[in-house]
């Protein structure tokens, strides 16, 4: 079964000539393995135009089914590793899958809740409201009259995912091992991230917990409404939550029909993002248009509605602080501070020269800032910054990648609603206010109260720790001396060993020259070795010489 699936994947890869996504400077073994791909014609659209590499990858994912669609969607969240043209095309992947049978849906619900559907729900719609690769959703009404949606994980999906992920890992390992850029692209790391992400999505209790936290953060907020989770009916593979009624955020006809204030809607989207990231430190990391709706109650002060909280993100306090200062420094074109913050935060190794990083950041950012502010993509500036820093051995943290992807979604959505959205003008005062509040005496007092119990718990141990450290000083000094002596001995041995290797090499060269000048000598030596020294002894001599030569 796995072998047949692998053949299917290879056939689809060949049909769409995905070998073109690989670099030209492959090792010979890799080029030989991919030779049969070149026997397939170039893929073309219905009108005969050659498909772009991004469209080829998107169509291949769609042909291979829901698991690869999900993987393609994950790749679109890694613009730090994937080229822009491919990211744009993968963003068009649609996660619409044929629904599974209603009888099976009911069977799963009843097995999980331990009761018949008719005993739990006053009414139930047998037709699915939505069907995706991982789960399916139906609408229902509780006995007390509350409208709900029931989300159920597809039956048998775990086995399919595990099988396809193993195949993806096999391909990723091959790419990493056999392509020159393989290690830089981190294909195995990407697939492992995908494994974690998609198996997290299979745990609906995890999604429910995320939704409850997000709802609590925005309770009674005019900005965002999050539906309530009904925990009494929620299990590992079944999620029951409040049904929401709103307009899809991309339905411009409906939004205009109710006279929605689109400028306010776009600005509120930006405010929600920064509130989640900096005030709550808990952000919805999958805010694509399919997960966002607009409430109909007050079109002039529109409120967002968010669903599907399977993927969320958070930052450390240090990352929050350095990110805010980085963004403000970029806004002020203080590239020196941007470079210093990258080193101070640990995002870039401390051996990197700040002057070189500053020059690289200036080269990327200066042309961007020559445009009017409303034409500057906030998210693309951040992306360019990350890509530049990668040249200086920066490893982008997963939470920063999630943040950047979410910002891309928010900014793209905001400009779709209101093309003149100036995200910088909205973000700048917010970040300045957040940094000011962070060092306000009230904030410092709150932080002191939060950490005081830990300090009080550890304070009585401080004198003992101090005196113990003093006692250890002589031992540490002795260890340092021993280490210095060991290093000196090793260096001395390496110098001597190096001289022996040079002498041996010169001896071999001299011997080879003498044998070349006097062939009769070579014949005599060969006969002597053959007649007087057993083969086993020769083998032992060879092993001994090798051991001596390569001795550390």
Secondary structure, DSSP 8 states (H G I E B T S, - for coil): -HHHHHHHHHHHHHHTTGGGGS-S---HHHHHHTGGGGGS---B-TTS-B--HHHHHHHHHHHH-HHHHHHHHHHTT-TTTS-HHHHHHHTT---------HHHHHHHHHHHHTS-HHHHEEEE-SS-SEE-SSEEEEEEEETTS-EEEEEEE-TTHHHHHHHHHHHHHHHHHHHHHHSTTHHHHTHHHHHHHHHHHHHHHT-HHHHHHHHHHHHHHTTT-SSEEE--B-GGG--SSEEEEE----EETT-HHHHHHTT--HHHHHHHHHHHHHIIIIIIS-EES---GGGEEE-SS-GGG--EEE---S-EE---HHHHHHHHHHHHHHHTT-HHHHHHHHHHTTSS-TTS-HHHHHHHHHHHHHHHHTS-GGGS-HHHHHHHHHHHHHTTT----HHHHHHHHHHHHHHHHHHHH-TT--HHHHHHHHHHHHHHHHTSHHHHHHHHHHHHHHHHHHHTTHHHHHHHHHHHHHHHHHHHHHHHHHHHHHHHHHHHHHHHHHHHHHHHHHHHHHHHH-HHHHHHHHHHHHHHS-HHHHHHHHHHHHHHHT--
